[in-house]
Amino acid sequence: DIQMTQSPSSLSASVGDRVTITCRASQDISNYLVWFQQKPGKAPKSLIYAASTLQSGVPSKFSGSGSGTDFTLTISSLQPEDFATYYCQQYNSYPLTFGGGTKVEIK
Amino acid sequence: QVQLVESGGGVVQPGRSLRLSCAASGFSFRSFAMHWVRQAPGRGPEWAAVVIYDGSDKYYADSVKGRFTISRDNSKNTLYLQMNSLRGDDTAVYYCARGSSTGGRYMDVWGKGTTVTVSS
């Protein structure tokens, strides 16, 4: 199975900050990576697929990059509604696997 | 609008069975792969199973293989998860999710989830 490792596991940031989250795959997954946002008590919501393609309706402050084994999610200017937990997930092969999550909290 | 509504969750004793359903609307259900993803309390999501658009192929996580069965009824726009031999570590919110139109292997639309608690 492909292991997905996210870092950091949590971070504190202020409104307006630029935030970067990283995700590393245990083997080459090309660009078969999706980023999700999850708020407490809600289902995950897809933000970016194919490592860097914005899901329809997702604001452009979110961006993704990377290929192979190393990926990043960047939020250009953090807003109050962005405080949430973010997960990466590989879809190169079954079983689909998620990273451990990054909780973005208010400083 | 695209909607997925799960049902069938509840409290069940270890070793017993439960069947979850997911009613789909607002899209051509028969054209999409469908997934079940679960999330234990305080943990991240865990993919459980997928069935392709016509039901002819299915994949499972090792943690549920042999105990859970995913199926679909395209005439009823409904996805199912039959869960047998339930264990305490199956306690989770179970989400139904649509596979993307580009290959179906990531989930682009999610339901709100149904809670399964396995406890004596």
Contacts between the chains, C-beta under 8 A, distances in Angstrom:
chain1	res1	chain2	res2	distance
A	1	B	62	7.8
A	32	B	105	7.3
A	32	B	106	7.9
A	34	B	106	4.3
A	34	B	107	7.9
A	36	B	45	7.6
A	38	B	45	7.8
A	42	B	112	7.9
A	43	B	95	5.6
A	43	B	110	3.9
A	43	B	111	6.6
A	43	B	112	5.9
A	43	B	113	5.9
A	44	B	37	7.9
A	44	B	45	6.0
A	44	B	95	7.8
A	44	B	107	7.7
A	44	B	110	6.0
A	45	B	110	7.3
A	46	B	106	7.0
A	46	B	107	6.8
A	46	B	108	5.4
A	49	B	100	6.7
A	49	B	102	7.7
A	49	B	106	5.7
A	49	B	108	7.4
A	50	B	102	7.8
A	55	B	108	6.9
A	85	B	44	8.0
A	87	B	44	5.9
A	87	B	45	6.4
A	89	B	45	7.6
A	89	B	47	7.7
A	89	B	106	6.6
A	91	B	103	7.5
A	91	B	105	3.9
A	91	B	106	4.4
A	94	B	50	7.3
A	94	B	59	4.4
A	94	B	105	7.7
A	95	B	47	6.1
A	95	B	59	7.2
A	95	B	60	7.8
A	95	B	61	4.9
A	95	B	62	6.9
A	96	B	35	7.8
A	96	B	47	4.0
A	96	B	50	7.7
A	96	B	105	6.7
A	96	B	106	7.6
A	97	B	47	7.0
A	98	B	44	5.3
A	98	B	45	5.2
A	98	B	46	7.0
A	98	B	47	7.1
A	99	B	44	7.3
A	100	B	44	5.8
A	101	B	44	4.7
